[in-house]
Amino acid sequence: METVKQIFTEYENANNFKASMGTKGLYEQSRINERFFIGDQWYGANCGNDRPLVRHNIIRRIGDYKISFLLNEDTRLKYSAAGVFSTAEQKRRLVEIKKQFSLGEIKGVDTLEKENENPLMLWAMSQYANTVAGRVGFSALLEQVLRNAFISGTGLLYTYWDTDVDTGLYAKNTGHRIKGEIACQALKIENVCFGDPYCETVYDQPYVIIASHMNAQEVVVRARRFGASATTLARIENCAVNGKILVLTRLFKENVDGETHIFAIQVCRGGIIRNMWDTRLHRYPLAKFSWDKRGECPYGESEITYLIPNQIALNRMITANVWSGMSSGMPIMLVNGDTVTGEITNDPGQIIKIYGSNEDVSNAVKYISPPDFADKFQGTVDSLIKNTLNQSGANEAALGEMEANNATAIQRLNTAAMLPLAAMRKRYHAFLEEVALIWADFWMTQYKNRQLEIVDENGMWYLPFDSARYKNLKLYAKIETVDFTDGERLVEVLNKLYDRGELDAKTYVNSLPDNVLGDKQELIYALKEKENDRK
């Protein structure tokens, strides 16, 4: 139990550090930020229900814009490796090799020279990443990661090996079905603790602890599968609260034959669920995106924290304005009870009986006119909204609210909109590159002999992959973006070449940017079939 106690001490120390961050602590501030993001912005104000409490959710507008900006970028992943070069001749040869593999003319990579094999495999891994992304629901995960980052300052994507996934592939030697595949989960920073709170990068952390509340029976079954004793199983079962158990997974580094490996151990307060094991990974399977950096600290900063005062002021001003308008339209009525004895309902067309002289009649009912708001009041509201949007980078150009009369003006507006987000964009690309390297680490350490599903201009085909052949490659990942104006220029050039007969239909379609056609690969395949029919 000494190991369990030590891990929980580390976990509690990290929680105490996070609780001390800022004026309210990370946990409380994140709860407040989330309420403001979803629109629960009058929580705890004790304003009663006598008047409408108006919300103009500018925080949500800023967050949705920035998240959409990052998600809607046209990005491309490209793997490379130290010492692996790609000449023009190799690229030409690569086109031929891919076609031969797709047709089954080449069965394995053994017959290829290294100068052709490594560029082929790097290209294949870049393509295969798209297959993995589709299978794990990467787009939805990215949206959740960015949403978490906007609210709490840090978004995390955790990649793990799921042994229960049936890949649909068969082992080459035995013919048995291959099970086990990459799975991903978006984690909240509240559930992740870093060993060194003054080290910004995940890679350099001495350890990382991931907390999760799991179903008690699942934990017991898992502990039994990994050899826990009957006594330990009983203790684990007894530490359940409302059918849930707090499980801590500690990831840490160990040296194995001169290499850094990531080891793991899983515990709960009742004991060790799974003893220390070697994941064989070389980097923590956790990619981090900080909405804004907080010095040399792994925990990021949320923009919402500093937008809340503006949001409160805006809500109060608009609420006061609306209440003033309602009071002007339905002013307070004063009634002389001596001359008006009947019930006053204030309904339209109501007949009020008044007893007394003409003077009594004229003084029987009066209205109190509320004070008028200053003429500049609405201007102050509009100015606060505009300034808040501008300072956060969500200006008129970014939101598409500024008029543009020609292509040059549109381009200038687009450039102006992206400038305030340049630093965030770089952090986001670095996050995607880290995810790509983590996935490659899994392929190299877990796949062994498999086939990679490839979809390209040749259709869908499988490329044999032996991880042992590439484990010594020093891999890099690069995220490249395609500017929409660059895409327009490319289409214009391709159109001219095709009109002059210098490009055939298949090459023309294959060269078009992916966002121009809905299903480019299907069209390429149809053109290929048509070409074969003519032969």
VEXDREN-2710 file (C-alpha; in Angstrom, 1 decimal):
% VEXDREN-2710
k/r/px/py/pz
1/MET/0.0/0.0/0.0
2/GLU/3.0/2.3/0.2
3/THR/3.0/2.7/-3.6
4/VAL/-0.7/3.6/-3.5
5/LYS/-0.2/6.1/-0.7
6/GLN/2.7/7.8/-2.6
7/ILE/0.7/8.1/-5.8
8/PHE/-2.3/9.6/-4.0
9/THR/0.0/12.0/-2.2
10/GLU/1.4/13.2/-5.5
11/TYR/-2.2/13.5/-6.8
12/GLU/-3.3/15.6/-3.8
13/ASN/-0.2/17.9/-4.0
14/ALA/-1.0/18.6/-7.7
15/ASN/-4.6/19.3/-6.9
16/ASN/-3.6/21.7/-4.2
17/PHE/-1.3/23.5/-6.6
18/LYS/-4.1/23.8/-9.2
19/ALA/-6.5/25.0/-6.5
20/SER/-4.1/27.8/-5.6
21/MET/-3.8/29.2/-9.2
22/GLY/-5.2/32.6/-9.8
23/THR/-7.6/34.3/-7.4
24/LYS/-10.2/31.5/-7.3
25/GLY/-8.1/28.4/-8.2
26/LEU/-8.3/26.4/-11.4
27/TYR/-11.2/24.2/-10.4
28/GLU/-13.6/27.0/-9.2
29/GLN/-12.6/29.3/-12.0
30/SER/-13.3/26.6/-14.6
31/ARG/-16.8/26.1/-13.1
32/ILE/-17.5/29.8/-13.3
33/ASN/-16.1/30.0/-16.9
34/GLU/-18.3/27.1/-18.0
35/ARG/-21.4/28.7/-16.6
36/PHE/-20.6/32.0/-18.5
37/PHE/-19.9/30.1/-21.7
38/ILE/-23.2/28.2/-21.7
39/GLY/-25.1/31.3/-20.8
40/ASP/-25.9/30.8/-17.1
41/GLN/-24.5/34.3/-16.4
42/TRP/-26.8/35.6/-13.6
43/TYR/-26.0/32.6/-11.3
44/GLY/-25.7/33.8/-7.7
45/ALA/-26.6/37.4/-8.5
46/ASN/-29.8/37.1/-6.3
47/CYS/-31.7/39.5/-8.6
48/GLY/-35.1/37.8/-8.1
49/ASN/-37.7/37.2/-10.8
50/ASP/-39.3/40.7/-10.8
51/ARG/-37.6/41.8/-14.0
52/PRO/-36.1/40.1/-17.1
53/LEU/-32.4/39.3/-16.7
54/VAL/-31.0/39.8/-20.2
55/ARG/-27.9/38.0/-21.5
56/HIS/-26.0/39.1/-24.6
57/ASN/-23.5/36.1/-24.6
58/ILE/-20.5/37.7/-26.1
59/ILE/-18.2/35.1/-24.5
60/ARG/-19.9/32.3/-26.5
61/ARG/-19.6/34.3/-29.7
62/ILE/-15.9/34.8/-29.2
63/GLY/-15.3/31.2/-28.3
64/ASP/-17.4/29.8/-31.2
65/TYR/-15.6/32.0/-33.7
66/LYS/-12.1/31.0/-32.6
67/ILE/-12.8/27.3/-32.2
68/SER/-14.5/27.3/-35.7
69/PHE/-11.5/29.2/-37.1
70/LEU/-9.1/26.5/-36.0
71/LEU/-11.3/23.6/-36.9
72/ASN/-12.1/24.9/-40.4
73/GLU/-8.5/25.3/-41.5
74/ASP/-7.6/23.2/-44.4
75/THR/-4.6/21.3/-42.9
76/ARG/-2.4/18.5/-44.2
77/LEU/-0.2/16.2/-42.1
78/LYS/3.2/15.2/-43.5
79/TYR/5.6/12.8/-41.9
80/SER/9.3/13.1/-42.6
81/ALA/12.4/11.4/-41.1
82/ALA/16.0/12.5/-40.6
83/GLY/18.2/11.4/-43.4
84/VAL/15.3/10.5/-45.7
85/PHE/15.2/12.6/-48.8
86/SER/12.8/12.8/-51.7
87/THR/14.2/13.8/-55.1
88/ALA/12.1/14.5/-58.2
89/GLU/13.0/11.1/-59.6
90/GLN/12.0/9.4/-56.4
91/LYS/8.6/11.2/-56.5
92/ARG/8.1/10.0/-60.0
93/ARG/9.1/6.4/-59.1
94/LEU/6.8/6.6/-56.0
95/VAL/3.8/7.2/-58.2
96/GLU/4.6/4.0/-60.1
97/ILE/5.2/2.0/-57.0
98/LYS/1.9/3.0/-55.4
99/LYS/0.1/2.0/-58.5
100/GLN/1.8/-1.4/-58.6
101/PHE/0.9/-2.0/-54.9
102/SER/-2.7/-1.1/-55.6
103/LEU/-2.9/-3.5/-58.5
104/GLY/-1.2/-6.3/-56.5
105/GLU/1.8/-6.3/-58.8
106/ILE/4.1/-5.7/-55.7
107/LYS/3.3/-7.8/-52.6
108/GLY/5.8/-6.5/-50.1
109/VAL/8.4/-3.8/-49.5
110/ASP/11.3/-6.3/-49.5
111/THR/11.9/-5.9/-53.2
112/LEU/12.2/-2.1/-52.9
113/GLU/15.5/-0.2/-52.4
114/LYS/15.7/1.8/-49.2
115/GLU/15.8/5.0/-51.1
116/ASN/12.3/4.2/-52.4
117/GLU/11.0/2.2/-49.4
118/ASN/11.4/4.9/-46.7
119/PRO/9.7/7.7/-48.7
120/LEU/6.9/5.3/-49.6
121/MET/6.3/4.4/-45.9
122/LEU/6.4/8.0/-44.8
123/TRP/3.9/8.9/-47.4
124/ALA/1.8/5.9/-46.4
125/MET/1.8/6.9/-42.8
126/SER/0.7/10.4/-43.7
127/GLN/-2.3/8.9/-45.6
128/TYR/-3.0/6.3/-42.9
129/ALA/-3.3/9.0/-40.3
130/ASN/-6.5/10.1/-42.1
131/THR/-7.9/6.6/-41.8
132/VAL/-7.1/6.5/-38.0
133/ALA/-8.6/10.0/-37.6
134/GLY/-11.9/8.9/-39.2
135/ARG/-12.1/5.8/-37.1
136/VAL/-11.6/7.5/-33.7
137/GLY/-13.9/10.4/-34.5
138/PHE/-11.0/12.9/-34.5
139/SER/-13.1/15.9/-35.6
140/ALA/-15.5/15.6/-32.7
141/LEU/-12.5/15.1/-30.3
142/LEU/-10.8/18.2/-31.6
143/GLU/-13.9/20.3/-31.0
144/GLN/-14.1/19.0/-27.4
145/VAL/-10.4/19.6/-26.8
146/LEU/-10.7/23.2/-28.0
147/ARG/-13.9/23.8/-26.0
148/ASN/-12.1/22.5/-22.9
149/ALA/-9.2/24.8/-23.6
150/PHE/-11.4/27.8/-24.0
151/ILE/-13.1/27.2/-20.7
152/SER/-10.3/26.0/-18.5
153/GLY/-7.2/27.1/-20.4
154/THR/-6.0/23.7/-21.3
155/GLY/-7.3/21.0/-23.7
156/LEU/-5.9/17.4/-23.7
157/LEU/-6.1/14.5/-26.1
158/TYR/-5.2/11.1/-24.6
159/THR/-4.4/8.2/-26.9
160/TYR/-4.4/4.7/-25.5
161/TRP/-4.3/1.1/-26.8
162/ASP/-7.7/-0.6/-26.8
163/THR/-7.1/-4.4/-26.8
164/ASP/-10.8/-5.1/-27.5
165/VAL/-11.0/-3.4/-30.9
166/ASP/-11.5/-5.9/-33.8
167/THR/-9.5/-4.5/-36.7
168/GLY/-11.0/-6.8/-39.4
169/LEU/-7.4/-7.7/-40.4
170/TYR/-5.8/-11.2/-40.3
171/ALA/-2.3/-12.1/-39.1
172/LYS/-0.1/-13.1/-42.1
173/ASN/1.4/-16.2/-40.5
174/THR/-1.5/-17.6/-38.3
175/GLY/-4.5/-16.3/-40.1
176/HIS/-6.1/-15.2/-36.8
177/ARG/-8.1/-12.0/-36.5
178/ILE/-6.0/-9.1/-35.3
179/LYS/-7.3/-7.3/-32.2
180/GLY/-6.1/-4.1/-30.6
181/GLU/-6.1/-0.6/-32.0
182/ILE/-5.5/3.1/-31.1
183/ALA/-8.4/4.9/-29.2
184/CYS/-8.6/8.5/-28.2
185/GLN/-10.3/10.5/-25.5
186/ALA/-10.6/14.2/-24.8
187/LEU/-9.7/14.9/-21.1
188/LYS/-10.4/17.9/-18.9
189/ILE/-7.3/19.4/-17.2
190/GLU/-9.2/19.0/-13.9
191/ASN/-8.5/15.3/-14.2
192/VAL/-4.9/15.4/-15.2
193/CYS/-1.9/16.3/-12.9
194/PHE/1.6/17.0/-14.0
195/GLY/4.6/16.0/-11.9
196/ASP/6.4/19.3/-12.4
197/PRO/4.0/22.3/-12.3
198/TYR/6.9/24.6/-13.5
199/CYS/7.7/22.6/-16.6
200/GLU/5.6/23.7/-19.6
201/THR/6.0/20.7/-21.9
202/VAL/4.4/17.3/-21.4
203/TYR/7.4/15.5/-22.9
204/ASP/9.8/16.7/-20.1
205/GLN/7.4/15.9/-17.2
206/PRO/8.8/13.4/-14.7
207/TYR/5.3/11.8/-14.4
208/VAL/1.7/12.4/-15.3
209/ILE/-1.3/11.2/-13.3
210/ILE/-4.7/10.8/-15.0
211/ALA/-7.8/10.5/-12.7
212/SER/-11.0/8.9/-13.7
213/HIS/-14.1/7.7/-11.8
214/MET/-14.9/4.2/-13.0
215/ASN/-17.7/1.8/-12.3
216/ALA/-16.8/-0.3/-9.3
217/GLN/-17.5/-3.6/-10.9
218/GLU/-15.4/-2.8/-13.9
219/VAL/-12.5/-1.9/-11.6
220/VAL/-12.8/-5.2/-9.7
221/VAL/-12.9/-7.2/-13.0
222/ARG/-9.9/-5.3/-14.3
223/ALA/-7.9/-5.9/-11.1
224/ARG/-8.8/-9.6/-11.1
225/ARG/-7.7/-9.9/-14.7
226/PHE/-4.3/-8.5/-13.7
227/GLY/-3.8/-10.9/-10.8
228/ALA/-5.0/-9.0/-7.8
229/SER/-5.4/-11.1/-4.6
230/ALA/-8.8/-11.8/-3.0
231/THR/-7.8/-9.4/-0.1
232/THR/-7.0/-6.6/-2.6
233/LEU/-10.2/-7.2/-4.5
234/ALA/-12.2/-6.9/-1.3
235/ARG/-10.4/-3.6/-0.4
236/ILE/-11.0/-2.2/-3.8
237/GLU/-14.7/-3.1/-3.6
238/ASN/-15.0/-1.4/-0.2
239/CYS/-13.5/1.9/-1.5
240/ALA/-16.4/2.5/-3.9
241/VAL/-18.6/5.6/-3.3
242/ASN/-22.0/5.5/-5.0
243/GLY/-20.9/2.7/-7.2
244/LYS/-17.8/4.6/-8.5
245/ILE/-14.1/4.3/-7.7
246/LEU/-11.5/7.0/-8.2
247/VAL/-8.8/5.4/-10.3
248/LEU/-5.4/7.0/-10.9
249/THR/-3.2/6.0/-13.8
250/ARG/0.4/7.2/-13.3
251/LEU/2.6/7.4/-16.4
252/PHE/6.3/7.9/-15.9
253/LYS/9.7/7.4/-17.6
254/GLU/12.2/4.6/-17.3
255/ASN/15.4/3.7/-19.1
256/VAL/15.3/0.4/-21.0
257/ASP/18.5/-0.6/-22.8
258/GLY/19.5/3.0/-23.4
259/GLU/16.0/4.0/-24.6
260/THR/13.3/6.1/-22.7
261/HIS/10.2/4.0/-22.3
262/ILE/6.9/5.2/-20.8
263/PHE/5.8/2.9/-17.9
264/ALA/2.4/2.9/-16.2
265/ILE/0.7/1.8/-13.0
266/GLN/-3.0/1.9/-12.1
267/VAL/-4.2/2.2/-8.5
268/CYS/-7.2/3.2/-6.4
269/ARG/-7.4/3.8/-2.6
270/GLY/-8.1/0.1/-2.1
271/GLY/-4.9/-1.1/-3.7
272/ILE/-3.1/-1.7/-7.0
273/ILE/-5.4/-2.4/-9.9
274/ARG/-2.6/-3.2/-12.4
275/ASN/1.1/-3.4/-11.4
276/MET/3.7/-1.4/-13.3
277/TRP/4.0/-2.3/-17.0
278/ASP/6.1/-1.1/-19.9
279/THR/3.9/0.5/-22.6
280/ARG/6.9/0.4/-24.9
281/LEU/6.0/4.0/-25.9
282/HIS/8.8/6.6/-26.2
283/ARG/6.6/9.7/-25.4
284/TYR/3.7/10.4/-23.1
285/PRO/0.5/9.6/-25.0
286/LEU/-1.0/12.9/-24.1
287/ALA/-1.1/16.0/-26.4
288/LYS/-1.7/19.4/-24.8
289/PHE/-3.2/22.6/-26.2
290/SER/-3.0/25.7/-24.2
291/TRP/-5.5/28.4/-25.1
292/ASP/-3.0/30.9/-23.7
293/LYS/0.3/30.3/-22.0
294/ARG/0.7/30.9/-18.3
295/GLY/4.5/31.4/-18.1
296/GLU/6.6/28.2/-17.6
297/CYS/3.6/26.2/-16.5
298/PRO/1.8/23.2/-18.1
299/TYR/-1.6/24.6/-17.1
300/GLY/-2.9/27.2/-19.6
301/GLU/-4.9/30.3/-19.1
302/SER/-8.5/30.8/-20.2
303/GLU/-9.6/33.9/-22.0
304/ILE/-13.1/33.7/-20.4
305/THR/-11.6/34.6/-17.0
306/TYR/-10.8/38.1/-18.2
307/LEU/-13.9/38.5/-20.3
308/ILE/-16.3/38.0/-17.4
309/PRO/-16.2/41.6/-16.1
310/ASN/-17.1/42.9/-19.5
311/GLN/-19.9/40.3/-19.8
312/ILE/-21.4/41.3/-16.4
313/ALA/-21.3/45.0/-17.3
314/LEU/-22.9/44.3/-20.6
315/ASN/-25.7/42.2/-19.2
316/ARG/-26.5/44.8/-16.5
317/MET/-26.5/47.7/-18.9
318/ILE/-28.8/45.9/-21.4
319/THR/-31.1/44.7/-18.6
320/ALA/-31.4/48.2/-17.3
321/ASN/-32.2/49.5/-20.8
322/VAL/-34.8/46.8/-21.4
323/TRP/-36.4/47.5/-17.9
324/SER/-36.5/51.2/-18.8
325/GLY/-38.3/50.5/-22.0
326/MET/-40.8/48.3/-20.3
327/SER/-41.4/50.9/-17.6
328/SER/-42.0/53.6/-20.3
329/GLY/-44.5/51.4/-22.1
330/MET/-46.2/50.3/-18.9
331/PRO/-45.6/53.1/-16.3
332/ILE/-46.6/52.9/-12.7
333/MET/-50.2/54.0/-12.1
334/LEU/-51.3/56.2/-9.1
335/VAL/-54.9/55.8/-8.1
336/ASN/-56.9/58.0/-5.7
337/GLY/-58.7/55.5/-3.6
338/ASP/-61.3/58.0/-2.4
339/THR/-62.7/58.6/-5.9
340/VAL/-61.9/55.2/-7.4
341/THR/-63.6/52.5/-5.4
342/GLY/-63.5/49.7/-8.0
343/GLU/-60.7/47.2/-8.8
344/ILE/-58.0/48.4/-11.2
345/THR/-56.7/45.8/-13.6
346/ASN/-54.9/48.0/-16.0
347/ASP/-56.4/46.0/-18.9
348/PRO/-56.9/47.8/-22.2
349/GLY/-60.4/49.4/-22.5
350/GLN/-61.2/49.0/-18.8
351/ILE/-64.0/51.4/-17.7
352/ILE/-63.1/53.0/-14.4
353/LYS/-65.9/54.5/-12.3
354/ILE/-65.0/57.7/-10.5
355/TYR/-67.2/59.4/-7.9
356/GLY/-66.9/63.1/-7.2
357/SER/-66.4/66.5/-9.0
358/ASN/-64.7/67.2/-12.3
359/GLU/-61.6/68.1/-10.3
360/ASP/-61.8/64.7/-8.6
361/VAL/-62.0/63.0/-11.9
362/SER/-58.9/64.8/-13.3
363/ASN/-56.9/63.8/-10.3
364/ALA/-58.2/60.3/-9.9
365/VAL/-55.6/58.5/-12.0
366/LYS/-52.0/59.5/-12.8
367/TYR/-48.9/57.8/-14.2
368/ILE/-45.3/58.2/-13.0
369/SER/-43.0/58.6/-15.9
370/PRO/-39.6/56.9/-15.4
371/PRO/-36.5/58.9/-16.0
372/ASP/-35.2/58.8/-19.6
373/PHE/-32.0/57.1/-20.3
374/ALA/-29.2/59.3/-21.7
375/ASP/-29.1/59.4/-25.5
376/LYS/-25.5/58.0/-25.4
377/PHE/-26.5/54.9/-23.4
378/GLN/-27.1/52.6/-26.4
379/GLY/-23.9/53.9/-27.9
380/THR/-22.0/52.9/-24.7
381/VAL/-23.4/49.4/-25.0
382/ASP/-22.5/49.1/-28.6
383/SER/-19.0/50.5/-27.9
384/LEU/-18.5/47.9/-25.1
385/ILE/-19.5/45.0/-27.4
386/LYS/-17.3/46.3/-30.2
387/ASN/-14.2/46.9/-28.0
388/THR/-14.5/43.5/-26.3
389/LEU/-14.7/41.8/-29.7
390/ASN/-11.8/43.8/-31.1
391/GLN/-9.5/43.1/-28.1
392/SER/-10.2/39.4/-28.2
393/GLY/-9.4/39.2/-32.0
394/ALA/-13.1/38.6/-33.0
395/ASN/-13.4/41.9/-34.9
396/GLU/-15.8/42.8/-37.8
397/ALA/-13.4/41.5/-40.4
398/ALA/-13.0/38.2/-38.5
399/LEU/-16.8/37.7/-38.1
400/GLY/-17.5/38.6/-41.7
401/GLU/-19.5/41.8/-40.8
402/MET/-17.3/44.2/-42.8
403/GLU/-18.3/44.8/-46.5
404/ALA/-15.9/43.9/-49.2
405/ASN/-16.4/44.8/-52.9
406/ASN/-13.7/42.8/-54.7
407/ALA/-11.4/39.8/-54.3
408/THR/-8.5/42.0/-53.1
409/ALA/-10.6/43.5/-50.4
410/ILE/-11.8/40.0/-49.3
411/GLN/-8.1/38.8/-49.1
412/ARG/-7.1/41.8/-47.1
413/LEU/-10.0/41.3/-44.6
414/ASN/-9.1/37.6/-44.4
415/THR/-5.5/38.5/-43.6
416/ALA/-6.5/41.1/-41.0
417/ALA/-8.8/38.6/-39.3
418/MET/-6.1/36.0/-39.0
419/LEU/-3.3/38.2/-37.6
420/PRO/-4.6/38.3/-33.9
421/LEU/-4.9/34.5/-34.0
422/ALA/-1.4/33.8/-35.4
423/ALA/0.1/32.7/-32.0
424/MET/-2.9/30.5/-31.2
425/ARG/-2.7/29.0/-34.6
426/LYS/0.9/28.0/-34.1
427/ARG/0.1/26.4/-30.8
428/TYR/-2.8/24.5/-32.4
429/HIS/-0.5/23.2/-35.2
430/ALA/2.1/22.1/-32.6
431/PHE/-0.7/20.2/-30.8
432/LEU/-1.7/18.4/-34.0
433/GLU/1.9/17.5/-34.7
434/GLU/2.3/16.1/-31.2
435/VAL/-0.8/13.9/-31.8
436/ALA/0.7/12.7/-35.1
437/LEU/4.0/11.7/-33.4
438/ILE/2.1/9.9/-30.6
439/TRP/0.1/7.9/-33.2
440/ALA/3.3/7.0/-35.0
441/ASP/4.8/5.9/-31.7
442/PHE/1.9/3.5/-31.3
443/TRP/2.3/2.2/-34.8
444/MET/6.0/1.5/-34.3
445/THR/5.6/-0.1/-30.9
446/GLN/2.2/-1.9/-31.1
447/TYR/1.5/-2.8/-34.7
448/LYS/4.4/-5.2/-35.5
449/ASN/3.2/-6.8/-38.8
450/ARG/0.0/-5.2/-40.1
451/GLN/-1.4/-3.8/-43.3
452/LEU/-2.1/0.0/-43.5
453/GLU/-5.3/1.0/-45.3
454/ILE/-4.5/3.5/-48.0
455/VAL/-7.0/5.7/-49.9
456/ASP/-5.6/7.7/-52.8
457/GLU/-6.0/8.2/-56.6
458/ASN/-5.6/4.5/-57.0
459/GLY/-8.6/3.7/-54.8
460/MET/-8.4/1.8/-51.5
461/TRP/-5.6/-0.6/-51.1
462/TYR/-3.4/-2.1/-48.3
463/LEU/0.3/-1.7/-47.8
464/PRO/2.2/-4.2/-45.7
465/PHE/3.8/-2.6/-42.6
466/ASP/6.5/-4.2/-40.5
467/SER/7.3/-1.8/-37.6
468/ALA/10.6/-3.4/-36.9
469/ARG/11.9/-2.1/-40.2
470/TYR/11.3/1.5/-39.3
471/LYS/11.7/1.7/-35.5
472/ASN/15.1/3.5/-35.9
473/LEU/13.7/6.3/-38.0
474/LYS/13.8/9.7/-36.3
475/LEU/10.3/10.9/-37.2
476/TYR/9.0/14.4/-37.6
477/ALA/5.5/15.6/-38.2
478/LYS/4.5/18.8/-40.0
479/ILE/1.1/20.4/-40.3
480/GLU/0.7/22.4/-43.5
481/THR/-2.2/24.7/-44.3
482/VAL/-3.7/25.5/-47.7
483/ASP/-4.7/29.2/-48.0
484/PHE/-8.0/29.5/-49.8
485/THR/-6.5/32.1/-52.2
486/ASP/-3.6/29.7/-53.0
487/GLY/-6.3/27.1/-53.8
488/GLU/-8.0/29.5/-56.1
489/ARG/-4.8/30.2/-57.9
490/LEU/-4.0/26.5/-58.2
491/VAL/-7.5/25.8/-59.7
492/GLU/-7.0/28.7/-62.2
493/VAL/-3.6/27.2/-63.3
494/LEU/-5.0/23.7/-63.6
495/ASN/-7.9/25.0/-65.7
496/LYS/-5.5/26.6/-68.2
497/LEU/-3.3/23.5/-68.5
498/TYR/-6.4/21.3/-69.0
499/ASP/-7.9/23.6/-71.6
500/ARG/-4.6/23.5/-73.5
501/GLY/-4.6/19.7/-73.4
502/GLU/-1.5/19.5/-71.2
503/LEU/-3.3/17.6/-68.5
504/ASP/-5.6/14.6/-68.8
505/ALA/-8.8/14.4/-66.8
506/LYS/-7.5/12.0/-64.1
507/THR/-4.4/14.1/-63.4
508/TYR/-6.5/17.3/-63.4
509/VAL/-9.0/15.9/-60.9
510/ASN/-6.2/14.4/-58.7
511/SER/-4.4/17.8/-58.6
512/LEU/-7.4/19.8/-57.4
513/PRO/-7.5/20.8/-53.7
514/ASP/-9.6/18.4/-51.6
515/ASN/-12.1/21.1/-50.6
516/VAL/-13.1/21.7/-54.3
517/LEU/-14.8/18.3/-54.8
518/GLY/-17.0/16.4/-52.4
519/ASP/-15.6/13.0/-53.2
520/LYS/-12.5/13.4/-55.3
521/GLN/-11.3/9.8/-55.0
522/GLU/-14.6/8.4/-56.3
523/LEU/-14.4/10.6/-59.4
524/ILE/-10.7/9.5/-60.0
525/TYR/-11.8/5.9/-59.7
526/ALA/-14.6/6.5/-62.2
527/LEU/-12.2/8.1/-64.7
528/LYS/-9.8/5.2/-64.2
529/GLU/-12.6/2.7/-65.0
530/LYS/-13.6/4.7/-68.1
531/GLU/-9.9/4.7/-69.2
532/ASN/-9.8/0.9/-68.8
533/ASP/-13.0/0.4/-70.8
534/ARG/-11.5/2.3/-73.7
535/LYS/-8.5/-0.1/-73.7
END
